[in-house]
Amino acid sequence: MKYISTTLQETKEIAYKLVEELKNKNTKFILFNGQMGAGKTTLIKFIAEALGETSVVTSPTFNIMKVYDKFVHIDAYKISGTLEEYEDYFEDKLVFIEWSKNLDEEFEDSLMIEASMNEKNEHIYDIK
């Protein structure tokens, strides 16, 4: 499924649709990839809101991982190898991984979101 967003409101609507779809699936991992500035973290913030997360969601770029009530958010930009050392935090939570292509592991029960921008500065979310 491919979505195009030109506003924050449209990105928010995409996030809410995605959360509705997740209710009928056994998805554990949502993998985000794409160029910097393509809207990965913004989409995650809106997904968190749709899940009912009440904490302020920020990028874990410098911390690598942030744990919230509803999910775990990992920025794998600076990670290579696996997430084995973080797995204890994954139990009973969704796991959002930005830059998942940097990792040497495959994730079962996952959804892949490729974020990009086109020449019109529209955000494109290709969800597989």
C-alpha positions as CSV (number, residue, x, y, z in Angstrom):
1,M,0.0,0.0,0.0
2,K,1.4,3.4,-0.9
3,Y,0.3,6.7,0.8
4,I,1.3,10.2,-0.2
5,S,1.2,13.0,2.4
6,T,1.5,16.8,1.8
7,T,0.5,17.9,5.3
8,L,0.9,16.8,8.9
9,Q,-2.8,16.1,9.0
10,E,-2.5,13.7,6.1
11,T,0.4,11.9,7.8
12,K,-1.7,11.7,11.0
13,E,-4.5,10.1,9.0
14,I,-2.1,7.6,7.5
15,A,-0.9,6.7,11.1
16,Y,-4.5,6.1,12.3
17,K,-5.3,3.9,9.3
18,L,-2.2,1.9,9.9
19,V,-3.1,1.3,13.6
20,E,-6.6,0.2,12.6
21,E,-5.0,-2.3,10.2
22,L,-2.6,-3.5,12.9
23,K,-5.5,-4.5,15.2
24,N,-6.2,-7.5,13.0
25,K,-2.6,-8.7,12.6
26,N,0.1,-10.2,14.8
27,T,2.6,-7.6,13.9
28,K,5.4,-7.2,16.5
29,F,7.9,-5.1,14.5
30,I,7.4,-2.1,12.3
31,L,10.5,-1.4,10.3
32,F,11.1,2.1,9.0
33,N,13.6,2.9,6.3
34,G,14.2,5.8,4.0
35,Q,16.2,9.0,3.5
36,M,16.7,11.5,6.3
37,G,13.9,14.0,6.5
38,A,11.4,11.7,4.8
39,G,9.1,11.6,7.8
40,K,9.9,8.4,9.6
41,T,9.9,9.9,13.1
42,T,6.9,12.1,12.4
43,L,4.9,9.0,11.3
44,I,6.0,7.2,14.4
45,K,4.8,10.1,16.6
46,F,1.4,9.9,15.1
47,I,1.3,6.1,15.3
48,A,2.1,6.5,19.0
49,E,-0.8,8.9,19.4
50,A,-3.2,6.5,17.6
51,L,-2.1,3.8,20.0
52,G,-3.0,6.0,23.0
53,E,0.6,6.7,24.1
54,T,0.5,9.7,26.4
55,S,4.3,10.4,26.7
56,V,6.0,12.9,24.4
57,V,7.7,10.8,21.6
58,T,11.1,12.0,20.5
59,S,13.7,10.5,18.2
60,P,16.0,8.1,20.0
61,T,18.9,9.1,17.7
62,F,21.4,9.8,20.6
63,N,20.0,7.3,23.0
64,I,19.5,4.5,20.4
65,M,16.4,3.2,22.2
66,K,13.5,4.7,24.1
67,V,10.9,2.6,25.9
68,Y,7.3,3.8,26.1
69,D,4.2,2.3,27.6
70,K,2.9,1.1,24.3
71,F,6.0,0.5,22.3
72,V,9.8,0.5,22.0
73,H,11.4,3.0,19.6
74,I,14.9,2.2,18.2
75,D,17.1,4.2,15.9
76,A,19.5,1.7,14.3
77,Y,21.3,4.3,12.2
78,K,24.5,3.7,14.2
79,I,24.0,0.0,14.9
80,S,25.3,-2.9,13.0
81,G,24.7,-6.5,13.8
82,T,21.7,-7.5,15.8
83,L,19.4,-6.1,18.6
84,E,20.0,-9.0,20.8
85,E,21.1,-6.8,23.8
86,Y,17.8,-4.9,23.6
87,E,15.4,-7.9,23.3
88,D,14.5,-7.9,27.0
89,Y,12.6,-4.6,26.4
90,F,10.5,-6.0,23.5
91,E,8.1,-8.3,25.5
92,D,4.5,-7.3,25.2
93,K,5.3,-4.2,23.1
94,L,5.3,-3.2,19.5
95,V,8.9,-2.4,18.4
96,F,9.5,0.5,15.9
97,I,12.9,0.3,14.3
98,E,14.2,3.2,12.2
99,W,17.0,2.3,9.8
100,S,16.3,-1.4,10.2
101,K,18.2,-2.2,7.0
102,N,21.4,-1.5,8.9
103,L,20.8,-4.6,11.0
104,D,21.9,-8.1,10.2
105,E,18.7,-9.8,11.2
106,E,15.3,-10.6,9.8
107,F,12.1,-9.8,11.8
108,E,9.2,-12.2,11.8
109,D,5.7,-10.7,12.2
110,S,6.9,-7.4,10.8
111,L,5.6,-4.6,8.6
112,M,8.0,-2.6,6.5
113,I,7.5,1.1,5.8
114,E,9.7,2.8,3.2
115,A,9.6,6.6,3.5
116,S,10.7,8.9,0.8
117,M,10.1,12.4,-0.7
118,N,9.4,13.2,-4.3
119,E,10.3,16.3,-6.3
120,K,7.2,18.0,-5.1
121,N,8.3,17.5,-1.4
122,E,5.5,15.1,-0.8
123,H,6.1,12.4,1.7
124,I,5.6,8.9,0.3
125,Y,5.0,5.9,2.7
126,D,5.2,2.6,0.9
127,I,3.9,0.0,3.4
128,K,4.6,-3.7,2.8
